[in-house]
Amino acid sequence: MSNIEQTLSIIKPDAVERNLENEIKQVFKEKGFQIIKAKKIKIEKSEAESFYKVHETKPFYNDLCAYLSSGPIIVMVLEKENAVLGNRELMGATNPKDAEDGTIRKKYGISIDKNSVHGSDSIENAKIEINFFFKD
């Protein structure tokens, strides 16, 4: 039985600013992801704080929220078999310096903060994150 999942992907402000949206979408498509929904939005810092609430005790929380709300982002729902894990592998390590060759962060990431993409870290969080941006 196939294990089709959906996951949330965000193309972050640094990548949008550098016009990498189509290139990054193409990487997902080449790896077998279907982009079910996508939209370009700009969120307020308060929305970023709510989105990243899971990280609020961490030292990077404030910078992360300020950064995500600093410019337009592309939010997408990706779908394929084992999408959550597949997307995390495709994104690569949080720090682009540590990311493996062929990953999105290795190719496009600038720094640990400006690492071009976000992806859900679990099936549960994927549902929550998709609902955050795509309330039906």
BELVENLIN-V930926 format. One record per backbone hydrogen bond with DSSP energy under -0.5 kcal/mol. NH is the residue of the N-H (numbers start at 1). CO is the residue of the C=O. If there is no record, write none. Layout:
NH,CO + NH,CO
//
This chain:
4,2 + 5,80 + 7,78 + 9,76 + 10,118 + 11,74 + 12,10 + 12,116 + 15,12 + 16,12 + 17,13 + 18,14 + 19,16 + 20,15 + 24,20 + 25,21 + 26,22 + 27,23 + 28,24 + 29,25 + 30,26 + 31,27 + 32,29 + 33,28 + 34,79 + 36,34 + 36,77 + 37,77 + 39,75 + 41,39 + 41,73 + 48,44 + 49,45 + 50,46 + 51,47 + 52,48 + 53,50 + 55,52 + 56,53 + 58,55 + 61,58 + 64,60 + 65,61 + 66,62 + 67,63 + 68,64 + 69,65 + 70,67 + 73,41 + 74,11 + 75,39 + 75,73 + 76,9 + 77,37 + 78,7 + 78,76 + 79,34 + 80,5 + 82,3 + 83,80 + 86,82 + 87,83 + 88,84 + 89,85 + 90,86 + 91,87 + 92,88 + 96,94 + 98,95 + 99,95 + 103,100 + 104,90 + 105,91 + 107,103 + 108,104 + 109,104 + 109,105 + 110,114 + 111,114 + 115,113 + 117,115 + 118,10 + 120,8 + 126,122 + 127,123 + 128,124 + 129,125 + 130,126 + 131,127 + 132,128 + 133,129 + 134,130 + 136,134
//
